[in-house]
Amino acid sequence: MLAFFMGLLRPLGVPLRPVWRGAVALGCAGLLAGCAQGSPPAGARMNVRVPPGDPVALATEAPSDFQVHPLPGDGDVTLWALQRSERAAPLRYRVIVVPGSGCAGMGVMADRYFAGLLHAQVLVLHKPGVAPQARTAPADCAPGFVQRDRLAVWLAHARAALRADASQRQGQPAVPQLLVGISEGAELLPALAPEVPNLAGLVLVSASGLDPQEAGALQARRLGLEADWRALGVMQAGHLPDTTVVQGRSLGYWRDLWRWPVAQPLIDGPWPVLQVWGGEDALVPAAAYERFAQRMGQRAPLSWCVRRLEGADHGLEHTTGPAGGDGVQQVWALTEQWARAPQAGLCGPLRR
């Protein structure tokens, strides 16, 4: 599910209601479900390969195995992806990542976040206008970004980028690929899956799997803000322009969200699905995860599996009980186990 209860964008003069006010303090968790990774060393620089003078090159930070990798989006738009080779031989698989909401990039902490992907190549997409090294807080996104940001637009650009990526990789050795969606990014996975050759499965990180409107209604109920949610529903069904900003998002964004299918495409799809979520997730209610699990019970047991990390928050960081380590690295540990014995299926490691 989209973690919009904390991914607040600039309100542009629209008063904040309580549902959004408490969200701002959660900062980058909704962007990539785990960006509390610390600051890079002072004076360090990231290895970027972009044309001289390009604005993306101006925000260089920590030394990194990741390289900025431009991919064509829809039309004449360029997406600034990040790419990294496997950290250890042999190469066993490839991971394509669709991050969550907001306008910050993953470059600052990509090395640490994806450290556990030892035998995998990694490709991380970014939304149009998002530089990999940008640290912009959700509440400070530029007005133009807020007005353009919506699921349908992001899907069109991501689809074009994945088609270009597949074309560029023609002639290279074929390896299994996993499509990973972090928070909001998971809402694009069913539609993007056909664009990924040799797709071995989908991985949902801190995403309920429900349609975002349904998951949002459950979160509003948990917070006692059902009236606010209904009011937002009335506004998105009205006649104001898509670019009108309400509660930090454009009405175009809300209109997409209200009609965006996720659950049934996941249920009907042919791809194995691995889902990992935190038991202390404040942004997606447990009821949403549990409702999706009931529906996914229709699937063959070997094609869907879920792990709940007790004491972990939306970013899979442990906040209560004994420290369980970095939950994101536990996700990668599962994919690494699968890659060593892929014949057991993506859910094999959870059934041993």
C-alpha positions as a Markdown table, in Angstrom:
| # | Residue | x | y | z |
|---|---|---|---|---|
| 1 | Met | 0.0 | 0.0 | 0.0 |
| 2 | Leu | 1.1 | 3.6 | -0.5 |
| 3 | Ala | 2.2 | 5.0 | 2.8 |
| 4 | Phe | 0.6 | 8.3 | 2.2 |
| 5 | Phe | -0.1 | 8.8 | 5.9 |
| 6 | Met | 3.5 | 9.9 | 6.3 |
| 7 | Gly | 4.6 | 10.7 | 2.8 |
| 8 | Leu | 3.2 | 14.2 | 3.0 |
| 9 | Leu | 4.1 | 16.5 | 0.1 |
| 10 | Arg | 4.0 | 20.2 | 0.1 |
| 11 | Pro | 0.4 | 21.4 | 0.9 |
| 12 | Leu | 0.6 | 24.5 | -1.3 |
| 13 | Gly | -1.7 | 26.5 | 1.0 |
| 14 | Val | -4.1 | 23.6 | 1.8 |
| 15 | Pro | -4.6 | 23.3 | 5.6 |
| 16 | Leu | -3.3 | 20.1 | 7.1 |
| 17 | Arg | -5.8 | 17.9 | 8.8 |
| 18 | Pro | -4.7 | 15.6 | 11.7 |
| 19 | Val | -4.3 | 12.6 | 9.5 |
| 20 | Trp | -1.3 | 14.3 | 7.7 |
| 21 | Arg | 0.2 | 16.3 | 10.4 |
| 22 | Gly | 1.4 | 13.4 | 12.4 |
| 23 | Ala | 2.8 | 11.9 | 9.2 |
| 24 | Val | 5.5 | 14.5 | 8.5 |
| 25 | Ala | 7.6 | 13.4 | 11.4 |
| 26 | Leu | 8.1 | 10.0 | 10.0 |
| 27 | Gly | 10.1 | 11.5 | 7.2 |
| 28 | Cys | 11.6 | 9.1 | 4.6 |
| 29 | Ala | 10.1 | 5.8 | 5.8 |
| 30 | Gly | 7.4 | 6.0 | 3.2 |
| 31 | Leu | 9.9 | 6.7 | 0.4 |
| 32 | Leu | 11.8 | 3.5 | 0.7 |
| 33 | Ala | 10.7 | 1.6 | 3.8 |
| 34 | Gly | 14.0 | 1.9 | 5.6 |
| 35 | Cys | 16.1 | 5.0 | 4.9 |
| 36 | Ala | 17.2 | 5.7 | 8.4 |
| 37 | Gln | 20.7 | 4.6 | 7.6 |
| 38 | Gly | 22.8 | 7.4 | 8.8 |
| 39 | Ser | 24.7 | 10.1 | 6.9 |
| 40 | Pro | 27.6 | 9.5 | 4.5 |
| 41 | Pro | 31.1 | 10.4 | 5.6 |
| 42 | Ala | 32.0 | 14.1 | 5.2 |
| 43 | Gly | 33.7 | 14.9 | 1.9 |
| 44 | Ala | 33.1 | 11.5 | 0.4 |
| 45 | Arg | 31.9 | 11.2 | -3.2 |
| 46 | Met | 29.7 | 8.8 | -5.2 |
| 47 | Asn | 31.0 | 7.4 | -8.4 |
| 48 | Val | 28.5 | 8.8 | -11.0 |
| 49 | Arg | 28.7 | 8.4 | -14.7 |
| 50 | Val | 26.6 | 11.2 | -16.2 |
| 51 | Pro | 27.4 | 13.8 | -18.9 |
| 52 | Pro | 29.5 | 16.8 | -17.7 |
| 53 | Gly | 27.4 | 19.6 | -16.3 |
| 54 | Asp | 24.3 | 17.4 | -15.7 |
| 55 | Pro | 22.5 | 18.6 | -12.5 |
| 56 | Val | 22.3 | 15.0 | -11.3 |
| 57 | Ala | 26.1 | 15.0 | -11.1 |
| 58 | Leu | 26.1 | 18.0 | -8.7 |
| 59 | Ala | 24.8 | 16.0 | -5.8 |
| 60 | Thr | 27.7 | 13.5 | -5.3 |
| 61 | Glu | 28.0 | 11.9 | -1.9 |
| 62 | Ala | 29.3 | 8.6 | -0.5 |
| 63 | Pro | 31.6 | 6.2 | -2.4 |
| 64 | Ser | 29.4 | 3.6 | -3.9 |
| 65 | Asp | 29.3 | 0.5 | -6.1 |
| 66 | Phe | 26.2 | 2.0 | -7.7 |
| 67 | Gln | 26.4 | 4.0 | -10.8 |
| 68 | Val | 23.8 | 6.5 | -12.1 |
| 69 | His | 22.2 | 4.8 | -15.1 |
| 70 | Pro | 19.9 | 6.9 | -17.3 |
| 71 | Leu | 16.9 | 5.1 | -18.8 |
| 72 | Pro | 14.3 | 6.6 | -21.2 |
| 73 | Gly | 10.9 | 7.1 | -19.7 |
| 74 | Asp | 7.7 | 7.8 | -21.6 |
| 75 | Gly | 8.1 | 10.5 | -24.3 |
| 76 | Asp | 11.3 | 12.6 | -23.9 |
| 77 | Val | 11.6 | 12.0 | -20.2 |
| 78 | Thr | 14.8 | 10.5 | -18.6 |
| 79 | Leu | 14.7 | 8.4 | -15.5 |
| 80 | Trp | 17.8 | 8.4 | -13.3 |
| 81 | Ala | 18.2 | 4.9 | -12.2 |
| 82 | Leu | 20.9 | 3.3 | -10.1 |
| 83 | Gln | 22.7 | 0.2 | -11.2 |
| 84 | Arg | 25.2 | -2.1 | -9.4 |
| 85 | Ser | 26.9 | -5.4 | -10.4 |
| 86 | Glu | 26.9 | -8.4 | -8.1 |
| 87 | Arg | 29.1 | -8.1 | -5.0 |
| 88 | Ala | 30.2 | -11.7 | -5.1 |
| 89 | Ala | 30.6 | -14.4 | -7.7 |
| 90 | Pro | 28.8 | -16.2 | -9.2 |
| 91 | Leu | 26.0 | -14.0 | -10.5 |
| 92 | Arg | 22.8 | -15.8 | -9.7 |
| 93 | Tyr | 20.0 | -13.3 | -10.3 |
| 94 | Arg | 19.0 | -9.7 | -10.8 |
| 95 | Val | 16.8 | -7.5 | -8.7 |
| 96 | Ile | 14.8 | -4.6 | -10.2 |
| 97 | Val | 13.5 | -2.2 | -7.5 |
| 98 | Val | 10.5 | 0.2 | -7.6 |
| 99 | Pro | 10.9 | 2.5 | -4.5 |
| 100 | Gly | 8.1 | 4.2 | -2.6 |
| 101 | Ser | 6.6 | 7.7 | -2.5 |
| 102 | Gly | 8.3 | 11.0 | -2.2 |
| 103 | Cys | 11.0 | 12.9 | -4.1 |
| 104 | Ala | 14.2 | 11.8 | -2.5 |
| 105 | Gly | 16.5 | 9.3 | -4.1 |
| 106 | Met | 18.1 | 6.1 | -2.8 |
| 107 | Gly | 21.7 | 7.0 | -3.8 |
| 108 | Val | 22.7 | 8.2 | -0.3 |
| 109 | Met | 22.1 | 4.8 | 1.3 |
| 110 | Ala | 21.8 | 2.4 | -1.6 |
| 111 | Asp | 25.0 | 0.5 | -0.7 |
| 112 | Arg | 23.9 | -0.2 | 2.8 |
| 113 | Tyr | 20.2 | -0.8 | 2.0 |
| 114 | Phe | 21.1 | -3.5 | -0.7 |
| 115 | Ala | 24.2 | -4.8 | 1.0 |
| 116 | Gly | 22.7 | -8.3 | 1.5 |
| 117 | Leu | 22.2 | -8.8 | -2.2 |
| 118 | Leu | 25.5 | -10.5 | -2.7 |
| 119 | His | 25.0 | -12.6 | -5.8 |
| 120 | Ala | 22.5 | -10.2 | -7.5 |
| 121 | Gln | 22.8 | -7.3 | -10.0 |
| 122 | Val | 20.6 | -4.5 | -8.8 |
| 123 | Leu | 18.6 | -1.8 | -10.8 |
| 124 | Val | 16.8 | 0.9 | -8.8 |
| 125 | Leu | 14.3 | 3.1 | -10.7 |
| 126 | His | 13.5 | 6.7 | -9.7 |
| 127 | Lys | 10.5 | 8.7 | -10.6 |
| 128 | Pro | 10.8 | 11.5 | -13.2 |
| 129 | Gly | 12.5 | 14.5 | -11.7 |
| 130 | Val | 14.0 | 12.6 | -8.8 |
| 131 | Ala | 17.8 | 12.6 | -8.7 |
| 132 | Pro | 19.4 | 9.6 | -7.0 |
| 133 | Gln | 21.3 | 11.7 | -4.5 |
| 134 | Ala | 18.4 | 14.0 | -3.6 |
| 135 | Arg | 17.5 | 14.2 | 0.1 |
| 136 | Thr | 14.4 | 16.3 | -0.2 |
| 137 | Ala | 11.9 | 15.7 | 2.6 |
| 138 | Pro | 8.4 | 14.6 | 1.5 |
| 139 | Ala | 6.9 | 17.9 | 2.8 |
| 140 | Asp | 9.4 | 19.9 | 0.7 |
| 141 | Cys | 8.8 | 18.4 | -2.8 |
| 142 | Ala | 8.6 | 21.0 | -5.5 |
| 143 | Pro | 5.1 | 22.1 | -6.5 |
| 144 | Gly | 5.7 | 20.8 | -10.1 |
| 145 | Phe | 6.5 | 17.4 | -8.8 |
| 146 | Val | 3.5 | 17.3 | -6.6 |
| 147 | Gln | 1.2 | 18.2 | -9.5 |
| 148 | Arg | 2.7 | 15.6 | -11.8 |
| 149 | Asp | 3.1 | 12.8 | -9.3 |
| 150 | Arg | 0.4 | 10.1 | -9.9 |
| 151 | Leu | 0.4 | 6.4 | -10.2 |
| 152 | Ala | -0.6 | 6.3 | -13.9 |
| 153 | Val | 2.2 | 8.6 | -14.9 |
| 154 | Trp | 4.8 | 6.8 | -12.8 |
| 155 | Leu | 3.6 | 3.5 | -14.4 |
| 156 | Ala | 4.0 | 4.8 | -17.9 |
| 157 | His | 7.5 | 6.0 | -17.3 |
| 158 | Ala | 8.6 | 2.8 | -15.4 |
| 159 | Arg | 7.2 | 0.6 | -18.1 |
| 160 | Ala | 9.1 | 2.5 | -20.8 |
| 161 | Ala | 12.3 | 2.3 | -18.7 |
| 162 | Leu | 11.9 | -1.5 | -18.2 |
| 163 | Arg | 11.4 | -2.0 | -21.9 |
| 164 | Ala | 14.6 | -0.1 | -22.6 |
| 165 | Asp | 16.4 | -2.0 | -20.0 |
| 166 | Ala | 15.3 | -5.3 | -21.5 |
| 167 | Ser | 16.4 | -4.1 | -24.9 |
| 168 | Gln | 19.8 | -3.0 | -23.6 |
| 169 | Arg | 20.4 | -6.4 | -22.1 |
| 170 | Gln | 19.7 | -8.4 | -25.2 |
| 171 | Gly | 22.7 | -10.7 | -25.9 |
| 172 | Gln | 23.7 | -10.8 | -22.2 |
| 173 | Pro | 23.4 | -14.1 | -20.3 |
| 174 | Ala | 19.9 | -14.6 | -19.1 |
| 175 | Val | 19.4 | -14.7 | -15.3 |
| 176 | Pro | 16.3 | -14.9 | -13.2 |
| 177 | Gln | 14.9 | -11.5 | -12.2 |
| 178 | Leu | 13.0 | -10.4 | -9.2 |
| 179 | Leu | 10.7 | -7.3 | -9.2 |
| 180 | Val | 10.7 | -5.7 | -5.8 |
| 181 | Gly | 8.2 | -3.0 | -4.7 |
| 182 | Ile | 8.8 | -1.0 | -1.6 |
| 183 | Ser | 5.7 | 0.5 | 0.0 |
| 184 | Glu | 4.0 | 2.5 | -2.8 |
| 185 | Gly | 6.3 | 0.9 | -5.4 |
| 186 | Ala | 4.5 | -2.4 | -4.9 |
| 187 | Glu | 1.4 | -0.9 | -6.4 |
| 188 | Leu | 3.0 | -0.9 | -9.8 |
| 189 | Leu | 4.3 | -4.5 | -9.7 |
| 190 | Pro | 1.4 | -6.4 | -11.4 |
| 191 | Ala | 1.4 | -3.9 | -14.3 |
| 192 | Leu | 5.2 | -4.0 | -14.7 |
| 193 | Ala | 5.6 | -7.7 | -14.4 |
| 194 | Pro | 5.0 | -8.4 | -18.1 |
| 195 | Glu | 7.9 | -6.1 | -19.0 |
| 196 | Val | 10.5 | -8.1 | -17.1 |
| 197 | Pro | 12.1 | -11.1 | -19.0 |
| 198 | Asn | 12.9 | -14.2 | -17.0 |
| 199 | Leu | 10.7 | -13.0 | -14.1 |
| 200 | Ala | 11.0 | -15.3 | -11.2 |
| 201 | Gly | 8.7 | -13.6 | -8.8 |
| 202 | Leu | 7.5 | -10.4 | -7.0 |
| 203 | Val | 8.7 | -9.2 | -3.6 |
| 204 | Leu | 6.4 | -6.8 | -1.6 |
| 205 | Val | 8.2 | -4.9 | 1.1 |
| 206 | Ser | 6.0 | -3.1 | 3.6 |
| 207 | Ala | 3.1 | -3.2 | 1.2 |
| 208 | Ser | -0.3 | -4.7 | 2.1 |
| 209 | Gly | -1.1 | -6.1 | -1.4 |
| 210 | Leu | -4.6 | -4.6 | -1.2 |
| 211 | Asp | -5.9 | -1.9 | -3.6 |
| 212 | Pro | -4.6 | 1.4 | -2.0 |
| 213 | Gln | -8.1 | 2.8 | -1.6 |
| 214 | Glu | -9.1 | -0.2 | 0.5 |
| 215 | Ala | -5.9 | -0.2 | 2.6 |
| 216 | Gly | -6.3 | 3.6 | 3.1 |
| 217 | Ala | -9.8 | 3.1 | 4.4 |
| 218 | Leu | -8.6 | 0.6 | 6.9 |
| 219 | Gln | -5.8 | 2.9 | 8.1 |
| 220 | Ala | -8.3 | 5.8 | 8.4 |
| 221 | Arg | -10.5 | 3.5 | 10.6 |
| 222 | Arg | -7.5 | 2.6 | 12.8 |
| 223 | Leu | -6.8 | 6.3 | 13.3 |
| 224 | Gly | -10.4 | 7.3 | 13.8 |
| 225 | Leu | -10.3 | 9.5 | 10.7 |
| 226 | Glu | -13.0 | 7.8 | 8.6 |
| 227 | Ala | -14.8 | 11.2 | 8.0 |
| 228 | Asp | -11.6 | 12.7 | 6.6 |
| 229 | Trp | -11.2 | 9.8 | 4.3 |
| 230 | Arg | -14.8 | 10.0 | 3.1 |
| 231 | Ala | -14.4 | 13.7 | 2.5 |
| 232 | Leu | -11.3 | 13.1 | 0.4 |
| 233 | Gly | -13.3 | 10.5 | -1.6 |
| 234 | Val | -15.9 | 13.1 | -2.3 |
| 235 | Met | -13.3 | 15.6 | -3.5 |
| 236 | Gln | -11.6 | 13.2 | -5.9 |
| 237 | Ala | -15.0 | 12.4 | -7.4 |
| 238 | Gly | -15.7 | 16.0 | -8.1 |
| 239 | His | -15.0 | 18.3 | -11.0 |
| 240 | Leu | -11.9 | 20.2 | -9.9 |
| 241 | Pro | -8.8 | 19.9 | -12.2 |
| 242 | Asp | -6.4 | 17.1 | -11.6 |
| 243 | Thr | -3.7 | 19.5 | -10.7 |
| 244 | Thr | -5.6 | 20.8 | -7.7 |
| 245 | Val | -3.6 | 19.9 | -4.5 |
| 246 | Val | -5.6 | 18.5 | -1.6 |
| 247 | Gln | -3.9 | 17.0 | 1.5 |
| 248 | Gly | -0.5 | 17.3 | 0.0 |
| 249 | Arg | -1.3 | 15.4 | -3.2 |
| 250 | Ser | -2.9 | 16.3 | -6.5 |
| 251 | Leu | -6.5 | 15.3 | -7.2 |
| 252 | Gly | -5.0 | 13.4 | -10.2 |
| 253 | Tyr | -3.0 | 11.3 | -7.7 |
| 254 | Trp | -6.1 | 10.7 | -5.5 |
| 255 | Arg | -8.2 | 9.8 | -8.5 |
| 256 | Asp | -5.6 | 7.2 | -9.7 |
| 257 | Leu | -5.4 | 5.8 | -6.1 |
| 258 | Trp | -9.1 | 5.4 | -5.7 |
| 259 | Arg | -9.3 | 3.2 | -8.8 |
| 260 | Trp | -6.0 | 1.4 | -8.8 |
| 261 | Pro | -6.2 | -2.4 | -8.9 |
| 262 | Val | -3.5 | -4.3 | -7.0 |
| 263 | Ala | -5.0 | -7.2 | -5.0 |
| 264 | Gln | -6.9 | -9.1 | -7.8 |
| 265 | Pro | -4.0 | -8.8 | -10.3 |
| 266 | Leu | -1.7 | -10.3 | -7.6 |
| 267 | Ile | -4.1 | -13.1 | -6.9 |
| 268 | Asp | -4.7 | -13.9 | -10.6 |
| 269 | Gly | -1.1 | -13.4 | -11.7 |
| 270 | Pro | 1.2 | -16.3 | -12.6 |
| 271 | Trp | 4.1 | -14.9 | -10.6 |
| 272 | Pro | 5.3 | -16.2 | -7.2 |
| 273 | Val | 4.8 | -13.5 | -4.5 |
| 274 | Leu | 7.0 | -13.0 | -1.3 |
| 275 | Gln | 5.7 | -10.4 | 1.1 |
| 276 | Val | 7.5 | -9.1 | 4.2 |
| 277 | Trp | 6.0 | -6.6 | 6.7 |
| 278 | Gly | 6.7 | -5.3 | 10.2 |
| 279 | Gly | 4.4 | -6.1 | 13.1 |
| 280 | Glu | 4.7 | -2.5 | 14.4 |
| 281 | Asp | 4.0 | -0.9 | 11.0 |
| 282 | Ala | 2.3 | 2.4 | 11.9 |
| 283 | Leu | 1.5 | 3.3 | 8.3 |
| 284 | Val | -0.2 | 0.2 | 7.1 |
| 285 | Pro | -2.6 | -1.5 | 9.5 |
| 286 | Ala | -2.2 | -5.2 | 10.3 |
| 287 | Ala | -5.8 | -5.6 | 9.2 |
| 288 | Ala | -4.8 | -4.7 | 5.7 |
| 289 | Tyr | -2.0 | -7.3 | 5.6 |
| 290 | Glu | -4.3 | -9.9 | 7.2 |
| 291 | Arg | -7.2 | -9.2 | 4.7 |
| 292 | Phe | -4.8 | -9.7 | 1.8 |
| 293 | Ala | -3.5 | -12.9 | 3.3 |
| 294 | Gln | -7.0 | -14.3 | 3.4 |
| 295 | Arg | -7.6 | -13.5 | -0.2 |
| 296 | Met | -4.2 | -14.9 | -1.3 |
| 297 | Gly | -5.1 | -18.1 | 0.4 |
| 298 | Gln | -6.9 | -18.9 | -2.9 |
| 299 | Arg | -3.5 | -19.4 | -4.5 |
| 300 | Ala | -1.4 | -22.5 | -4.6 |
| 301 | Pro | 0.6 | -22.7 | -1.3 |
| 302 | Leu | 4.0 | -22.7 | -3.0 |
| 303 | Ser | 3.3 | -19.6 | -5.0 |
| 304 | Trp | 2.7 | -17.1 | -2.2 |
| 305 | Cys | 4.4 | -16.7 | 1.2 |
| 306 | Val | 4.6 | -14.0 | 3.8 |
| 307 | Arg | 6.8 | -13.2 | 6.8 |
| 308 | Arg | 5.8 | -10.8 | 9.5 |
| 309 | Leu | 8.8 | -9.4 | 11.4 |
| 310 | Glu | 7.6 | -8.9 | 15.0 |
| 311 | Gly | 8.7 | -5.6 | 16.5 |
| 312 | Ala | 9.6 | -4.0 | 13.1 |
| 313 | Asp | 8.2 | -0.8 | 11.8 |
| 314 | His | 7.2 | 0.3 | 8.3 |
| 315 | Gly | 10.9 | 0.5 | 7.4 |
| 316 | Leu | 11.5 | -3.0 | 8.8 |
| 317 | Glu | 13.6 | -1.5 | 11.6 |
| 318 | His | 13.0 | -3.2 | 15.0 |
| 319 | Thr | 11.5 | -0.8 | 17.5 |
| 320 | Thr | 10.3 | -3.2 | 20.3 |
| 321 | Gly | 11.4 | -6.3 | 21.9 |
| 322 | Pro | 14.9 | -7.9 | 21.3 |
| 323 | Ala | 16.8 | -6.4 | 18.5 |
| 324 | Gly | 16.3 | -8.5 | 15.4 |
| 325 | Gly | 18.7 | -6.7 | 13.1 |
| 326 | Asp | 17.9 | -4.9 | 10.0 |
| 327 | Gly | 14.7 | -6.4 | 8.6 |
| 328 | Val | 15.5 | -5.3 | 5.0 |
| 329 | Gln | 18.6 | -7.5 | 5.1 |
| 330 | Gln | 16.4 | -10.4 | 6.3 |
| 331 | Val | 14.5 | -10.0 | 3.0 |
| 332 | Trp | 17.6 | -10.2 | 1.0 |
| 333 | Ala | 18.7 | -13.2 | 3.0 |
| 334 | Leu | 15.6 | -15.0 | 1.8 |
| 335 | Thr | 16.2 | -14.1 | -1.8 |
| 336 | Glu | 19.8 | -15.2 | -1.5 |
| 337 | Gln | 18.7 | -18.6 | -0.2 |
| 338 | Trp | 16.2 | -18.9 | -3.0 |
| 339 | Ala | 18.9 | -18.1 | -5.6 |
| 340 | Arg | 21.1 | -21.0 | -4.3 |
| 341 | Ala | 18.2 | -23.4 | -4.8 |
| 342 | Pro | 15.8 | -21.8 | -7.3 |
| 343 | Gln | 14.1 | -25.1 | -8.0 |
| 344 | Ala | 12.4 | -24.9 | -4.6 |
| 345 | Gly | 10.6 | -21.7 | -5.7 |
| 346 | Leu | 10.7 | -18.2 | -4.3 |
| 347 | Cys | 8.9 | -19.3 | -1.2 |
| 348 | Gly | 11.2 | -22.3 | -0.6 |
| 349 | Pro | 13.3 | -20.6 | 2.1 |
| 350 | Leu | 10.2 | -19.9 | 4.2 |
| 351 | Arg | 9.1 | -23.5 | 4.1 |
| 352 | Arg | 12.2 | -25.2 | 5.2 |
